């Protein structure tokens, strides 16, 4: 099986979902440090769960370590995003 490589620009505007299946937002840009991917800026869209979590903010930076998979979509770990968990706890109280 051959490893499929993607250009960074192929990932821009790709939809991001949490590992729980929630639509999180779209990839806006990559953040590089020492020629490695440090993180991803994800923009909130009208229908994304990120819009509910952030309120008026336009997006969030997700460290690359939280990315679980990249294919036709990007899957990130929901549990590792502190602001996501904090907001959910506030809503349940």
C-alpha positions in Angstrom: 0.0 0.0 0.0 1.5 3.4 -1.0 1.3 6.4 1.2 -0.8 9.2 -0.2 0.7 12.6 0.1 -1.2 15.9 0.0 0.0 19.4 -0.6 -0.8 21.8 2.2 -2.9 23.9 -0.2 -5.1 20.8 -0.9 -6.2 20.8 2.8 -7.3 24.5 2.8 -11.1 24.8 3.0 -11.4 21.1 4.0 -14.2 20.4 6.5 -13.1 19.5 10.0 -15.1 17.1 12.2 -14.5 16.0 15.8 -14.0 12.3 16.5 -17.6 12.4 17.9 -19.0 13.4 14.5 -19.6 17.1 15.1 -18.9 19.5 12.2 -16.2 21.8 13.7 -15.3 24.2 10.9 -13.1 24.6 7.8 -9.3 24.7 7.6 -8.2 28.3 6.9 -4.4 27.9 7.0 -1.5 26.0 8.4 0.9 27.2 10.9 4.5 26.1 10.3 7.5 26.1 12.7 10.9 24.7 11.8 9.5 23.3 8.5 6.9 21.2 10.4 3.2 21.7 10.8 2.6 23.2 14.3 -1.1 23.7 14.0 -4.2 24.6 11.9 -6.3 27.7 11.9 -9.9 26.6 11.7 -12.5 29.1 10.7 -16.0 29.0 12.2 -18.8 28.7 9.6 -22.5 29.4 10.2 -23.4 25.7 10.5 -20.4 24.6 12.5 -20.3 23.5 16.1 -17.3 25.9 16.5 -19.6 28.9 16.1 -21.7 27.8 19.1 -18.6 27.2 21.2 -16.8 30.5 20.3 -19.7 32.9 20.1 -18.4 35.9 18.2 -14.9 34.6 17.4 -14.0 33.9 13.8 -12.0 30.7 14.5 -9.5 28.8 16.6 -6.0 27.3 16.3 -5.8 23.6 16.8 -2.4 22.0 17.5 -1.4 19.4 14.9 -1.2 16.8 17.6 -5.0 16.9 17.9 -5.4 15.9 14.3 -6.4 12.2 14.1 -6.8 11.8 10.4 -6.7 13.7 7.1 -8.5 12.3 4.0 -11.5 13.8 2.3 -12.2 15.5 5.7 -10.0 16.3 8.7 -10.8 14.5 12.0 -9.7 16.1 15.3 -9.9 15.0 18.9 -12.8 16.6 20.6 -11.7 15.7 24.1 -8.4 17.5 23.8 -9.9 20.9 23.1 -10.3 22.6 26.5 -12.6 25.5 25.4 -14.9 22.9 23.8 -15.3 20.9 27.1 -15.6 24.0 29.3 -18.5 25.4 27.1 -20.3 22.1 27.2 -20.1 21.9 31.0 -21.5 25.5 31.3 -24.4 24.7 29.1 -25.3 21.5 31.1 -25.4 23.4 34.5 
